[in-house]
């Protein structure tokens, strides 16, 4: 299969998803962004946080 045929085949496999109608899209999108500490509280470093002086 040539690259043009491959590109045409891939284009036919694409499925459009209207994210605006998905009620939990924003939550799922944010959860999938791999931001550190966004879901895991990392309790093994709590002692470091506790050592920070309070204002």
N, CA, C and O atoms as a CHARMM CRD file, in Angstrom:
* protein
*
  220
    1    1 UNK  N      0.85200  -1.17700   0.00000 PROA 1      0.00000
    2    1 UNK  CA     0.00000   0.00000   0.00000 PROA 1      0.00000
    3    1 UNK  C      0.90000   1.24300   0.00000 PROA 1      0.00000
    4    1 UNK  O      1.81600   1.35800   0.81400 PROA 1      0.00000
    5    2 UNK  N      0.62300   2.16300  -0.92100 PROA 2      0.00000
    6    2 UNK  CA     1.38000   3.41000  -0.97100 PROA 2      0.00000
    7    2 UNK  C      0.93300   4.36100   0.13200 PROA 2      0.00000
    8    2 UNK  O     -0.09700   4.15200   0.77500 PROA 2      0.00000
    9    3 UNK  N      1.71100   5.39200   0.33600 PROA 3      0.00000
   10    3 UNK  CA     1.41400   6.34900   1.41300 PROA 3      0.00000
   11    3 UNK  C      0.10000   7.08500   1.18100 PROA 3      0.00000
   12    3 UNK  O     -0.61300   7.38000   2.14100 PROA 3      0.00000
   13    4 UNK  N     -0.23600   7.38800  -0.07000 PROA 4      0.00000
   14    4 UNK  CA    -1.51600   8.05900  -0.33700 PROA 4      0.00000
   15    4 UNK  C     -2.68400   7.14700   0.00700 PROA 4      0.00000
   16    4 UNK  O     -3.66700   7.58500   0.60500 PROA 4      0.00000
   17    5 UNK  N     -2.57300   5.88900  -0.36900 PROA 5      0.00000
   18    5 UNK  CA    -3.62300   4.93000  -0.04300 PROA 5      0.00000
   19    5 UNK  C     -3.72300   4.73700   1.47000 PROA 5      0.00000
   20    5 UNK  O     -4.81700   4.64100   2.02500 PROA 5      0.00000
   21    6 UNK  N     -2.57800   4.68100   2.11800 PROA 6      0.00000
   22    6 UNK  CA    -2.56800   4.54000   3.57800 PROA 6      0.00000
   23    6 UNK  C     -3.23000   5.74700   4.24300 PROA 6      0.00000
   24    6 UNK  O     -4.01600   5.58500   5.17600 PROA 6      0.00000
   25    7 UNK  N     -2.92100   6.94100   3.77500 PROA 7      0.00000
   26    7 UNK  CA    -3.51900   8.15400   4.32700 PROA 7      0.00000
   27    7 UNK  C     -5.02400   8.16500   4.09400 PROA 7      0.00000
   28    7 UNK  O     -5.78500   8.55300   4.98000 PROA 7      0.00000
   29    8 UNK  N     -5.45600   7.74500   2.91900 PROA 8      0.00000
   30    8 UNK  CA    -6.89700   7.69000   2.62400 PROA 8      0.00000
   31    8 UNK  C     -7.59000   6.67500   3.52700 PROA 8      0.00000
   32    8 UNK  O     -8.69500   6.92800   4.00800 PROA 8      0.00000
   33    9 UNK  N     -6.95300   5.53000   3.76200 PROA 9      0.00000
   34    9 UNK  CA    -7.53300   4.50800   4.64100 PROA 9      0.00000
   35    9 UNK  C     -7.65900   5.04200   6.06400 PROA 9      0.00000
   36    9 UNK  O     -8.69300   4.87100   6.70900 PROA 9      0.00000
   37   10 UNK  N     -6.60500   5.68800   6.54600 PROA 10     0.00000
   38   10 UNK  CA    -6.62900   6.25800   7.89800 PROA 10     0.00000
   39   10 UNK  C     -7.72300   7.31500   8.00000 PROA 10     0.00000
   40   10 UNK  O     -8.44100   7.36400   8.99900 PROA 10     0.00000
   41   11 UNK  N     -7.85600   8.15700   6.98800 PROA 11     0.00000
   42   11 UNK  CA    -8.88300   9.20400   7.00400 PROA 11     0.00000
   43   11 UNK  C    -10.28100   8.60400   7.09200 PROA 11     0.00000
   44   11 UNK  O    -11.16300   9.18400   7.72500 PROA 11     0.00000
   45   12 UNK  N    -10.49200   7.46000   6.47100 PROA 12     0.00000
   46   12 UNK  CA   -11.81500   6.81800   6.53400 PROA 12     0.00000
   47   12 UNK  C    -12.08500   6.21300   7.90900 PROA 12     0.00000
   48   12 UNK  O    -13.23900   5.94500   8.24300 PROA 12     0.00000
   49   13 UNK  N    -11.04400   5.99400   8.71400 PROA 13     0.00000
   50   13 UNK  CA   -11.21100   5.38800  10.04400 PROA 13     0.00000
   51   13 UNK  C    -11.51600   6.42600  11.12400 PROA 13     0.00000
   52   13 UNK  O    -11.90800   6.06900  12.23500 PROA 13     0.00000
   53   14 UNK  N    -11.33900   7.69800  10.80500 PROA 14     0.00000
   54   14 UNK  CA   -11.53100   8.76300  11.78500 PROA 14     0.00000
   55   14 UNK  C    -12.99900   8.85300  12.18200 PROA 14     0.00000
   56   14 UNK  O    -13.89100   8.79700  11.33600 PROA 14     0.00000
   57   15 UNK  N    -13.22900   8.99200  13.47200 PROA 15     0.00000
   58   15 UNK  CA   -14.59200   9.15300  13.98600 PROA 15     0.00000
   59   15 UNK  C    -14.67900  10.49400  14.70200 PROA 15     0.00000
   60   15 UNK  O    -13.89000  10.77900  15.60300 PROA 15     0.00000
   61   16 UNK  N    -15.62800  11.30400  14.30100 PROA 16     0.00000
   62   16 UNK  CA   -15.83600  12.61700  14.92000 PROA 16     0.00000
   63   16 UNK  C    -16.59700  12.44400  16.22300 PROA 16     0.00000
   64   16 UNK  O    -17.60900  11.74500  16.27400 PROA 16     0.00000
   65   17 UNK  N    -16.10800  13.08100  17.26600 PROA 17     0.00000
   66   17 UNK  CA   -16.77500  13.05700  18.56100 PROA 17     0.00000
   67   17 UNK  C    -17.01600  14.50100  18.97700 PROA 17     0.00000
   68   17 UNK  O    -16.07000  15.27700  19.11300 PROA 17     0.00000
   69   18 UNK  N    -18.25600  14.85700  19.17500 PROA 18     0.00000
   70   18 UNK  CA   -18.60600  16.21400  19.59900 PROA 18     0.00000
   71   18 UNK  C    -18.41300  16.30100  21.10300 PROA 18     0.00000
   72   18 UNK  O    -19.26800  15.85700  21.87000 PROA 18     0.00000
   73   19 UNK  N    -17.28800  16.87300  21.52900 PROA 19     0.00000
   74   19 UNK  CA   -16.96200  16.91400  22.96000 PROA 19     0.00000
   75   19 UNK  C    -17.86100  17.87500  23.73600 PROA 19     0.00000
   76   19 UNK  O    -18.02700  17.72300  24.94600 PROA 19     0.00000
   77   20 UNK  N    -18.43800  18.85400  23.05800 PROA 20     0.00000
   78   20 UNK  CA   -19.27100  19.83700  23.75900 PROA 20     0.00000
   79   20 UNK  C    -20.52600  19.21300  24.36300 PROA 20     0.00000
   80   20 UNK  O    -21.09000  19.76300  25.30900 PROA 20     0.00000
   81   21 UNK  N    -20.96900  18.08100  23.83600 PROA 21     0.00000
   82   21 UNK  CA   -22.18600  17.45700  24.36900 PROA 21     0.00000
   83   21 UNK  C    -21.88300  16.39200  25.41600 PROA 21     0.00000
   84   21 UNK  O    -22.80200  15.82400  26.00800 PROA 21     0.00000
   85   22 UNK  N    -20.61400  16.12000  25.64500 PROA 22     0.00000
   86   22 UNK  CA   -20.22700  15.14500  26.66500 PROA 22     0.00000
   87   22 UNK  C    -20.15500  15.84800  28.01500 PROA 22     0.00000
   88   22 UNK  O    -19.29900  16.71300  28.20300 PROA 22     0.00000
   89   23 UNK  N    -21.02900  15.50300  28.96300 PROA 23     0.00000
   90   23 UNK  CA   -21.07600  16.24500  30.23400 PROA 23     0.00000
   91   23 UNK  C    -19.79900  16.17400  31.06200 PROA 23     0.00000
   92   23 UNK  O    -19.50200  17.11100  31.80300 PROA 23     0.00000
   93   24 UNK  N    -19.04700  15.10200  30.95800 PROA 24     0.00000
   94   24 UNK  CA   -17.84800  14.98000  31.78900 PROA 24     0.00000
   95   24 UNK  C    -16.56200  15.12500  30.98200 PROA 24     0.00000
   96   24 UNK  O    -15.50000  14.70500  31.44100 PROA 24     0.00000
   97   25 UNK  N    -16.63700  15.71400  29.78500 PROA 25     0.00000
   98   25 UNK  CA   -15.45000  15.83400  28.93900 PROA 25     0.00000
   99   25 UNK  C    -14.33900  16.60900  29.62700 PROA 25     0.00000
  100   25 UNK  O    -13.19200  16.16400  29.62800 PROA 25     0.00000
  101   26 UNK  N    -14.65000  17.75400  30.21000 PROA 26     0.00000
  102   26 UNK  CA   -13.60100  18.57400  30.83000 PROA 26     0.00000
  103   26 UNK  C    -12.87800  17.81000  31.93700 PROA 26     0.00000
  104   26 UNK  O    -11.65500  17.89100  32.05100 PROA 26     0.00000
  105   27 UNK  N    -13.62500  17.07300  32.74900 PROA 27     0.00000
  106   27 UNK  CA   -12.99800  16.29500  33.82600 PROA 27     0.00000
  107   27 UNK  C    -12.10600  15.19500  33.25400 PROA 27     0.00000
  108   27 UNK  O    -10.99000  14.98900  33.73200 PROA 27     0.00000
  109   28 UNK  N    -12.58900  14.49400  32.24100 PROA 28     0.00000
  110   28 UNK  CA   -11.79000  13.43100  31.63100 PROA 28     0.00000
  111   28 UNK  C    -10.55400  14.00000  30.94000 PROA 28     0.00000
  112   28 UNK  O     -9.46900  13.42500  31.02600 PROA 28     0.00000
  113   29 UNK  N    -10.72200  15.12500  30.25900 PROA 29     0.00000
  114   29 UNK  CA    -9.60600  15.75600  29.55600 PROA 29     0.00000
  115   29 UNK  C     -8.52000  16.17100  30.55100 PROA 29     0.00000
  116   29 UNK  O     -7.33800  15.90400  30.33700 PROA 29     0.00000
  117   30 UNK  N     -8.92900  16.82000  31.63100 PROA 30     0.00000
  118   30 UNK  CA    -7.95800  17.26300  32.63200 PROA 30     0.00000
  119   30 UNK  C     -7.26400  16.06800  33.28800 PROA 30     0.00000
  120   30 UNK  O     -6.06500  16.12200  33.56600 PROA 30     0.00000
  121   31 UNK  N     -8.00600  15.00100  33.53500 PROA 31     0.00000
  122   31 UNK  CA    -7.42300  13.81800  34.16600 PROA 31     0.00000
  123   31 UNK  C     -6.41300  13.12900  33.25500 PROA 31     0.00000
  124   31 UNK  O     -5.51400  12.44300  33.74100 PROA 31     0.00000
  125   32 UNK  N     -6.54800  13.30000  31.96200 PROA 32     0.00000
  126   32 UNK  CA    -5.66100  12.63100  31.02000 PROA 32     0.00000
  127   32 UNK  C     -4.41500  13.44400  30.68900 PROA 32     0.00000
  128   32 UNK  O     -3.58600  12.99500  29.89700 PROA 32     0.00000
  129   33 UNK  N     -4.26600  14.61900  31.27100 PROA 33     0.00000
  130   33 UNK  CA    -3.16400  15.49400  30.89300 PROA 33     0.00000
  131   33 UNK  C     -1.85500  15.19600  31.61900 PROA 33     0.00000
  132   33 UNK  O     -0.85300  15.85700  31.34600 PROA 33     0.00000
  133   34 UNK  N     -1.82700  14.26100  32.50000 PROA 34     0.00000
  134   34 UNK  CA    -0.61100  13.84300  33.19300 PROA 34     0.00000
  135   34 UNK  C      0.07700  14.99000  33.93100 PROA 34     0.00000
  136   34 UNK  O      1.29900  15.12900  33.87800 PROA 34     0.00000
  137   35 UNK  N     -0.70700  15.79700  34.60800 PROA 35     0.00000
  138   35 UNK  CA    -0.13300  16.84900  35.44100 PROA 35     0.00000
  139   35 UNK  C      0.29100  16.22900  36.77100 PROA 35     0.00000
  140   35 UNK  O     -0.49900  15.50900  37.38300 PROA 35     0.00000
  141   36 UNK  N      1.49600  16.48300  37.23000 PROA 36     0.00000
  142   36 UNK  CA     1.93200  15.87400  38.48700 PROA 36     0.00000
  143   36 UNK  C      1.04500  16.30200  39.65300 PROA 36     0.00000
  144   36 UNK  O      0.63700  17.45900  39.75000 PROA 36     0.00000
  145   37 UNK  N      0.76500  15.37700  40.50700 PROA 37     0.00000
  146   37 UNK  CA     0.01300  15.59900  41.74300 PROA 37     0.00000
  147   37 UNK  C     -1.44600  16.00200  41.50700 PROA 37     0.00000
  148   37 UNK  O     -2.08800  16.51900  42.42100 PROA 37     0.00000
  149   38 UNK  N     -1.97700  15.78000  40.31700 PROA 38     0.00000
  150   38 UNK  CA    -3.35700  16.18400  40.07700 PROA 38     0.00000
  151   38 UNK  C     -4.35300  15.19100  40.66500 PROA 38     0.00000
  152   38 UNK  O     -5.46400  15.57300  41.03300 PROA 38     0.00000
  153   39 UNK  N     -3.97000  13.93100  40.75700 PROA 39     0.00000
  154   39 UNK  CA    -4.89800  12.94800  41.33100 PROA 39     0.00000
  155   39 UNK  C     -4.30100  12.20400  42.51300 PROA 39     0.00000
  156   39 UNK  O     -5.04100  11.73900  43.37900 PROA 39     0.00000
  157   40 UNK  N     -2.99500  12.08300  42.57100 PROA 40     0.00000
  158   40 UNK  CA    -2.33600  11.35600  43.65800 PROA 40     0.00000
  159   40 UNK  C     -1.81500  12.37300  44.67000 PROA 40     0.00000
  160   40 UNK  O     -1.09000  13.29900  44.30800 PROA 40     0.00000
  161   41 UNK  N     -2.18000  12.20200  45.91400 PROA 41     0.00000
  162   41 UNK  CA    -1.76600  13.14500  46.96200 PROA 41     0.00000
  163   41 UNK  C     -0.33300  12.90800  47.43100 PROA 41     0.00000
  164   41 UNK  O      0.20600  13.72000  48.18300 PROA 41     0.00000
  165   42 UNK  N      0.28900  11.82400  47.00900 PROA 42     0.00000
  166   42 UNK  CA     1.66800  11.49800  47.37000 PROA 42     0.00000
  167   42 UNK  C      1.90400  11.59600  48.89100 PROA 42     0.00000
  168   42 UNK  O      2.67200  12.44100  49.35000 PROA 42     0.00000
  169   43 UNK  N      1.24400  10.73500  49.65300 PROA 43     0.00000
  170   43 UNK  CA     1.36900  10.81100  51.11400 PROA 43     0.00000
  171   43 UNK  C      2.79500  10.60000  51.61800 PROA 43     0.00000
  172   43 UNK  O      3.11900  11.00700  52.73300 PROA 43     0.00000
  173   44 UNK  N      3.64100   9.97500  50.81800 PROA 44     0.00000
  174   44 UNK  CA     5.01800   9.72400  51.25600 PROA 44     0.00000
  175   44 UNK  C      5.85100  11.00700  51.31500 PROA 44     0.00000
  176   44 UNK  O      6.98200  10.96500  51.80000 PROA 44     0.00000
  177   45 UNK  N      5.33800  12.13700  50.84300 PROA 45     0.00000
  178   45 UNK  CA     6.07100  13.40900  50.96700 PROA 45     0.00000
  179   45 UNK  C      5.37600  14.37900  51.92000 PROA 45     0.00000
  180   45 UNK  O      5.76200  15.54400  52.01100 PROA 45     0.00000
  181   46 UNK  N      4.35800  13.90300  52.62500 PROA 46     0.00000
  182   46 UNK  CA     3.62600  14.78600  53.52700 PROA 46     0.00000
  183   46 UNK  C      4.55000  15.41300  54.56800 PROA 46     0.00000
  184   46 UNK  O      4.34900  16.56500  54.95400 PROA 46     0.00000
  185   47 UNK  N      5.54700  14.68100  55.02300 PROA 47     0.00000
  186   47 UNK  CA     6.47600  15.22700  56.01700 PROA 47     0.00000
  187   47 UNK  C      7.22400  16.44600  55.46300 PROA 47     0.00000
  188   47 UNK  O      7.55300  17.35800  56.22200 PROA 47     0.00000
  189   48 UNK  N      7.49400  16.47500  54.16600 PROA 48     0.00000
  190   48 UNK  CA     8.14100  17.63900  53.56700 PROA 48     0.00000
  191   48 UNK  C      7.19500  18.84100  53.55500 PROA 48     0.00000
  192   48 UNK  O      7.59800  19.97300  53.82100 PROA 48     0.00000
  193   49 UNK  N      5.95500  18.57100  53.24700 PROA 49     0.00000
  194   49 UNK  CA     4.96000  19.65000  53.24100 PROA 49     0.00000
  195   49 UNK  C      4.72600  20.20200  54.65500 PROA 49     0.00000
  196   49 UNK  O      4.56200  21.40600  54.85300 PROA 49     0.00000
  197   50 UNK  N      4.71700  19.30100  55.61000 PROA 50     0.00000
  198   50 UNK  CA     4.50300  19.71400  56.99900 PROA 50     0.00000
  199   50 UNK  C      5.65900  20.56700  57.52200 PROA 50     0.00000
  200   50 UNK  O      5.47300  21.36200  58.44300 PROA 50     0.00000
  201   51 UNK  N      6.84900  20.40900  56.94200 PROA 51     0.00000
  202   51 UNK  CA     8.02800  21.16700  57.39200 PROA 51     0.00000
  203   51 UNK  C      8.03800  22.59100  56.86200 PROA 51     0.00000
  204   51 UNK  O      8.84500  23.40100  57.31500 PROA 51     0.00000
  205   52 UNK  N      7.18300  22.91400  55.93500 PROA 52     0.00000
  206   52 UNK  CA     7.12900  24.27600  55.39200 PROA 52     0.00000
  207   52 UNK  C      6.49100  25.18700  56.44700 PROA 52     0.00000
  208   52 UNK  O      5.38400  24.90900  56.91100 PROA 52     0.00000
  209   53 UNK  N      7.16500  26.25400  56.82500 PROA 53     0.00000
  210   53 UNK  CA     6.60300  27.14600  57.85400 PROA 53     0.00000
  211   53 UNK  C      5.26500  27.73400  57.40000 PROA 53     0.00000
  212   53 UNK  O      5.09400  28.13300  56.24900 PROA 53     0.00000
  213   54 UNK  N      4.34300  27.77100  58.32800 PROA 54     0.00000
  214   54 UNK  CA     3.02800  28.35000  58.07500 PROA 54     0.00000
  215   54 UNK  C      3.10600  29.85200  58.22600 PROA 54     0.00000
  216   54 UNK  O      3.85700  30.35300  59.06200 PROA 54     0.00000
  217   55 UNK  N      2.35100  30.56900  57.44100 PROA 55     0.00000
  218   55 UNK  CA     2.34500  32.04000  57.52700 PROA 55     0.00000
  219   55 UNK  C      1.23800  32.53300  58.40300 PROA 55     0.00000
  220   55 UNK  O      1.08700  33.74100  58.58600 PROA 55     0.00000
